[in-house]
């Protein structure tokens, strides 16, 4: 069934396009269902949708690619025929939420226009839940997106910036980007006309497969690198740097570019509020044709650092093909890197080795002791607390790494229920880790994993949680919202189905045992929107109900199964009636400068007394530093 945004106006004013789309759906057997209804909370994997028609199959893969061995490269690269690395565009159906339709035709054009105008499915909250929500959580209805949210950023004002495809799901972000407001209220003065703003990218940069994060000093978004077309072939890299300003939704090309072109690089905030960019590919292997010259693959194995107000500095003495290239594996591919408690940048390579980067001067790279089991580059890794990492490896292994000492301490926790290539890991409001999406074999609908699972650091155990309506495959993304729910969306570009839709997951902590919405504490005010390390913050509450816990969770920036900025920390506090005095983190190396969601928790009065079930507030976003 297709849902359109409710209108208070009479039927005569109902958008003609919406009427047309209903008529077209009645005549078209494009089916696919599930778009309007939320998950029942079942923990079982949902059966896969029917496979697309043979006409949508991908083009034959090119021959294996040789590699150069320059100072900006190293090693060998797997053949482009590897299904985990293929980026070639293919014809594929499009799903705006109600089921796949052909990528061309009147129906798709109408759906595209409705999605761009926020007139398709926009309701994302559960419309009815069962007691299973208390243990498994629940997905809300599938809702439409005007672009595929391959890249997501939670902005300081609580909205979401997303980009990565055109308005029909074809990979590439040279034309559009979008902003979604999960709290959109059309009755407020000055409200936008839609929860979505589909905006034109006029920078000249294709932002596809760039690195992105919120700058601590300004709240603007830094977008580093992206896609470049050479002789009609995409997926070469660019050195462009762009800035998104949430104040007016503008996107501009920065005057300074990186020293190295990067496609699939990672960006990490340092304890000084600077941004390190690591890894990525530069040039693409291309055998050449009669009319286009051949190109040789190369990689950006030298990190560089961005200092707001100053520009870029190359970390020339930290170049490494092992850490950021293809020696021993495709470690250039969105390196799994984080700020460590000692102030250095830790990278866990896909083949399991540890490297730390000291960004002082021209940089120093050091390999640490220990090794994890190998992992495909499309498996998630999450820093769930300062210096503590959950890294998903091959064969459903879940490794633990503690980097709070001089050398990594390696452990293992319970295994996942399923392989999750291109799955996603998200730190929730209470510090647990929720994993969703992916498939047993990369980017295949036939063995997509619809069920999700939740890992508790306190017990080391996984519990199965709700099943999604849609498969979340290659180019999907997930992001924690200030509501404590998780936005999931996208996937399936360049195929098998381009998902221009999203689903929001509502975790178990939001529900009572009977499945009804739990009463939540309310933050009514803060003494300041900015707090410094070792400082304090006064939090005003809507009632004097006892607060059991306070959590600080960094706002997310996610793409390609990784979100380097994630981390959460429990904060000490005292309560005096309706006022909390909350102690800020002590160190910028454990919680770096930037924007965070502040959650307070109260007991769920309807839960069994021995359950100690806590319910989070809606977060307030604060700036640390």
C-alpha positions, 0 to 999 in steps of 0.5 A: 500500500502507498501512503501519502502525507495527510492533508487537512485541505478538502479532497479537491486540493489533494495533490494531483500527483498523489492521486496519479500515483495511487491510480498507477499503483492500482494498475502496476504489479510492482508490489513489494509491500511492507512500506506502510506497516511497522515490524511486529517486533519478531526476532526472526529473519524476514523472507527475502523479496522476489529477485528483480528481473534478469534484465536488471543483472549487472554488466560483466566485470573487467579483468584483474587490475595491476597496481603501481608501487609509488610513494602513494601506493603499495601492494596489490589490489584484488580484481574488480570482479570481486563482488565486495568491491564492484562499484560499476553502475548497473540498471536496478529497480528503485524502492521508495518504500512501497516496493521495487519499480523500474528505474525508468518510466512515468511511475518512477518519475512521479514517485521521485517528485513526491519523495522530493516534495515530502508528499510520499510516506513520511510517517516513521513512528510505530503506529501499533506495537506488541509486548515484543517491543519490550524485549526486541524493540520495533521498527516504524513504517518504511518511509520515503527518501529523496536520495539514498542516504549513503552518508548520514550526519547528525547535525547540532540542531538535531536534523540529519544531512544525507547524500550519496545518490541522485533522486533515482538512487543512482550512486553519485552526489554531484547533483543533490544532497538532502536534509531531514528533520525528524521533529518537523512540525508544519504548524510552527512559525517559519516551518519548512514545507516538508520534513525533507529538503532536497537541495542542489549541489552546485560545488562541482564536487561529486561527494559520493564516497567522501569522508565527513564529520561535524567540525567541533569549532563551528558545527559545520560539516567537513566533507573531504574527497569524493568521486571524480570522472575521468574519460567518462569513467567514475570512481577516481578520487578528488582532493576537493574539500567542501563545507555544509552550513546547517544555519542555511543548508548551504554547501560550498567548496572550501578554498583549500584542498587536500594534498592527496585525492581520496575516495573512501577515506576516513576522517577522525577528530583529534583531542585538539579539534583538528581533523585527521584524514587517512586512507582512500584510493586515488586513481582507478585501474582502467585498461584503456580503450581506443579513445581513452588512455589507460590509468594505473591504480594508486592509493593515498597512503599518506595521512594529512590533518586539517586545522580549522582557520589554517588549512592542511598539513601533510603527515609525510613521515607517517606514510604506510602501504600496510596501514592505509594501502593494499599491502596485506589487504585493502586497508585503504578502504575506509580505515577503521580509525579512532582517537585513542585515550593517549591522543594518538589515532588508532587504526585496526587494519582489515587484516587485524594489525594495530597502528597508532598515528602521532599527528605532531609535526610531520607524523609518526606511525607505530605498529603495536603488538597483537593481531585480530582475526582477519575481517572483510572491509565491509564488517562494522567496528564500533568504539562503544566507550573511550578506548574500548572497541567492538570489532566484528570479524570474519566467521561471525567473530566479535572481538574486543579491544581495549586500548586504554594501556600502552598496548592493546588488550585483545579479547572475544565476546559472544559471536553474532547470530549471522554474517553481516557484510555491509551491516552497521553497528550503532552505539545506543543511548545506554551504551549498548551496541545495536547491529543491523542489516547486511547479508551473508554474501555481500550485497545479495538480497537472497541472503539478506539479514533482516533481523537485528541484534543487541550487544550488552558490554556488561554481560558480553551477550547478544540478544536478537531484536526486531526484524526490518521490512527492507534489506539494508545492503551495500551503501546503507547507513545507520545513525542514532537520533536524539530521540534514542531511536536509530535511523536506518536507510538506503542500500542497494546501489548500484543494485540489486534494488536501490532503496530510497527509503528508511526505517527507524528502529525504536529500542526496547528501552522505550517501551513498557512490558505491554508494548506501550510507550514508556514514560520518559524523563524530560529535560526542560533546560540547560545552564549552558549549551557548552561545557568544558572538560572537568566542568559541570552542567546544570540540567533542569527536569520536568519533574523531581523523579529520581534520575538513575543515570546520565549518558553522553553520546557523541553525535554520529557521522556514518557511511559504509558500515563505519562511524568513526566518531561514535563513543559513549560515556556515563557521567557522574551527577548529583540531584536536587529536586528537579535539578541535576549537576552533571560532571563533564568528562575529564579529558579531551582524549577520551571524549574529544571536542565536538557535539554530544547527545546528553541523555538522562534515565529514570526507572521504568515504573511498569517494569518488574522491580528486579529488572532495573529497566531504565528509560532515556529522555529525549537528548539535548545536544551540547558542545564539549570544549 
